[in-house]
Amino acid sequence: MTPMRQWYNFLLTINDKAMKQASNKAIINRILRFAEREIYNKTGGKKKVIAVDIVQKGQLLKTAENIAFVLGFKMEHLKSASRSAALAEARHVIGYICAKYFNEVPDHTISHLFNRERTFVYSSCKVVNKLLSINDKRMCAAVAKAENVIKTIRHEAEIIQK
């Protein structure tokens, strides 16, 4: 394992509790930016890496879990290889919502959340937009539920910050 890979693995295994403290968050963000520059410099500018903030990834996971719960599923079911229509619809809704509200997070990170290939987010957005354009009642209701979860989470975050 290369030193850069070891460094990257270390960044991914940082304790979740440490991320909840603002000072640790700032330190870890600096470490991530340093790792990005190092990888870019070591590859001679051939490989640009965007290290996703671990806090963002945690927020993304929690949001996806909350939306899955509201839609009546567990994250384990959504990560499974099942091709059930109901599960596929829930995956599409969550992929669409995550892409819409977490636009700073790369698509491959969202895809990795569901153990899917890198085109998952693109296809989710395409399917959901198509169904929304024809006013599919089930899809409109599912997206409305998911957006209510996002609004609730953001409202709670605003209350905590005040």
C-alpha positions as CSV (number, residue, x, y, z in Angstrom):
1,M,0.0,0.0,0.0
2,T,1.4,3.4,-1.0
3,P,1.9,6.1,1.6
4,M,-0.7,8.2,-0.1
5,R,-3.2,5.4,0.1
6,Q,-2.4,4.9,3.8
7,W,-2.9,8.6,4.4
8,Y,-6.3,8.5,2.6
9,N,-7.4,5.4,4.6
10,F,-6.4,7.2,7.8
11,L,-8.6,10.2,6.8
12,L,-11.5,7.9,6.2
13,T,-11.2,6.2,9.6
14,I,-11.2,9.3,11.8
15,N,-13.4,9.0,14.8
16,D,-17.0,10.2,14.4
17,K,-17.1,11.9,17.8
18,A,-14.1,14.0,17.0
19,M,-15.9,15.4,14.0
20,K,-18.7,16.9,16.1
21,Q,-16.3,19.4,17.7
22,A,-15.8,22.6,15.6
23,S,-12.0,22.8,16.3
24,N,-11.5,19.2,15.2
25,K,-13.6,19.9,12.1
26,A,-11.3,22.8,11.1
27,I,-8.2,20.7,11.7
28,I,-9.5,17.8,9.6
29,N,-10.6,20.1,6.8
30,R,-7.0,21.5,6.7
31,I,-5.7,17.9,6.6
32,L,-8.0,17.1,3.7
33,R,-7.0,20.1,1.7
34,F,-3.3,19.2,2.4
35,A,-3.9,15.7,1.2
36,E,-5.5,17.0,-2.0
37,R,-2.5,19.2,-2.7
38,E,0.0,16.4,-2.0
39,I,-1.8,13.9,-4.3
40,Y,-1.9,16.6,-7.0
41,N,1.7,17.5,-6.6
42,K,3.0,13.9,-6.4
43,T,1.2,12.9,-9.6
44,G,2.7,15.9,-11.4
45,G,-0.7,17.5,-11.8
46,K,-2.1,14.5,-13.6
47,K,-4.6,13.5,-10.9
48,K,-6.8,16.0,-9.1
49,V,-8.6,14.6,-6.1
50,I,-11.4,16.3,-4.2
51,A,-11.4,15.0,-0.7
52,V,-15.0,15.1,0.6
53,D,-15.3,16.6,4.0
54,I,-16.0,13.7,6.4
55,V,-18.7,15.9,8.1
56,Q,-20.4,16.3,4.7
57,K,-20.3,12.6,4.1
58,G,-21.7,11.9,7.6
59,Q,-24.5,14.5,6.9
60,L,-25.2,12.9,3.6
61,L,-25.5,9.4,5.2
62,K,-27.8,10.6,8.0
63,T,-30.0,12.5,5.5
64,A,-30.2,9.4,3.3
65,E,-31.1,7.3,6.3
66,N,-33.8,9.7,7.4
67,I,-35.3,9.9,3.9
68,A,-35.2,6.1,3.7
69,F,-37.0,5.8,7.0
70,V,-39.7,8.3,5.8
71,L,-40.2,6.3,2.6
72,G,-40.5,3.1,4.7
73,F,-37.1,1.4,4.1
74,K,-33.8,0.7,5.9
75,M,-30.5,1.8,4.5
76,E,-29.4,-1.9,4.5
77,H,-32.2,-2.7,2.1
78,L,-31.4,0.2,-0.2
79,K,-27.7,-0.9,-0.3
80,S,-28.7,-4.5,-1.3
81,A,-28.6,-5.8,-4.8
82,S,-32.4,-6.2,-4.9
83,R,-34.1,-5.0,-8.0
84,S,-37.5,-4.5,-6.4
85,A,-39.5,-1.7,-8.0
86,A,-40.2,-0.1,-4.6
87,L,-36.6,-0.2,-3.6
88,A,-35.5,1.2,-6.9
89,E,-37.9,4.0,-6.7
90,A,-36.7,4.9,-3.2
91,R,-33.1,4.7,-4.3
92,H,-33.9,7.1,-7.2
93,V,-35.6,9.6,-4.9
94,I,-32.8,9.6,-2.4
95,G,-30.1,9.9,-5.2
96,Y,-32.1,12.8,-6.7
97,I,-32.5,14.6,-3.4
98,C,-28.8,14.1,-2.4
99,A,-27.7,15.4,-5.8
100,K,-30.0,18.4,-5.5
101,Y,-29.3,19.4,-2.0
102,F,-25.7,18.2,-1.6
103,N,-24.3,19.5,-4.9
104,E,-20.9,20.1,-3.4
105,V,-20.5,16.3,-2.9
106,P,-19.2,14.5,-5.9
107,D,-21.6,12.1,-7.6
108,H,-19.4,9.1,-7.1
109,T,-19.6,9.6,-3.3
110,I,-23.4,9.5,-3.4
111,S,-23.2,6.4,-5.6
112,H,-20.8,4.7,-3.2
113,L,-23.3,5.3,-0.4
114,F,-25.7,2.9,-2.2
115,N,-23.0,0.5,-3.5
116,R,-23.9,1.5,-7.1
117,E,-21.8,2.5,-10.1
118,R,-20.8,6.0,-10.8
119,T,-23.7,6.8,-13.1
120,F,-26.3,6.1,-10.4
121,V,-26.9,9.8,-9.6
122,Y,-27.3,10.8,-13.2
123,S,-29.8,8.0,-13.9
124,S,-31.7,8.8,-10.7
125,C,-32.0,12.4,-11.6
126,K,-33.1,11.5,-15.1
127,V,-35.8,9.0,-13.9
128,V,-37.1,11.3,-11.2
129,N,-37.2,14.4,-13.5
130,K,-39.1,12.4,-16.2
131,L,-41.7,11.1,-13.7
132,L,-42.1,14.6,-12.1
133,S,-42.6,16.1,-15.6
134,I,-45.6,13.9,-16.2
135,N,-46.9,14.5,-12.7
136,D,-46.6,10.8,-11.5
137,K,-48.5,10.9,-8.2
138,R,-46.3,8.3,-6.4
139,M,-43.1,10.0,-7.4
140,C,-44.4,13.5,-6.6
141,A,-45.5,12.3,-3.1
142,A,-42.1,10.5,-2.5
143,V,-40.1,13.6,-3.5
144,A,-42.4,15.8,-1.4
145,K,-41.7,13.6,1.7
146,A,-38.0,13.6,1.0
147,E,-37.9,17.4,0.6
148,N,-39.8,17.8,3.9
149,V,-37.1,15.8,5.6
150,I,-34.4,18.1,4.1
151,K,-36.4,21.2,5.2
152,T,-36.8,19.8,8.7
153,I,-33.1,19.0,9.0
154,R,-32.1,22.4,7.8
155,H,-34.6,24.1,10.2
156,E,-33.2,22.2,13.1
157,A,-29.7,23.1,12.1
158,E,-30.7,26.8,12.1
159,I,-32.2,26.5,15.6
160,I,-29.1,24.9,16.9
161,Q,-26.9,27.6,15.4
162,K,-28.9,30.4,17.1
